[in-house]
Amino acid sequence: MVPAVTTAAARDEVERALREVIRPLIEADGGEIDLVSIDASKSPMEIALSVGGAYRGCPGTPLVSRAVIEPALAKSLAKEVRVKIVPRLS
């Protein structure tokens, strides 16, 4: 996999949004979510996340990504984002 283009500021903002807004919601449902990569050079910014726990293999995960995760990240970052859910490596 080619490493994504990112900046420290973009990574910090995404990690903050995950920690403060998204992760508590996902964990309340028995899921786990981790940042895999960010490509800040694209418009919209592309963010790859991995999910686990109750969300791993769940058919509703794409809906949660589009309806909850993307809007929450876009609001926190004040920019358009595209979230891609990728397989968990472990």
Secondary structure, 3 states (H helix, E strand, C coil): CCCCCCCHHHHHHHHHHHHHHHHHHHHHCCEEEEEEEEECCCCCEEEEEEEEECCCCCCCHHHHHHHHHHHHHHHHHCCCEEEEEECCCC
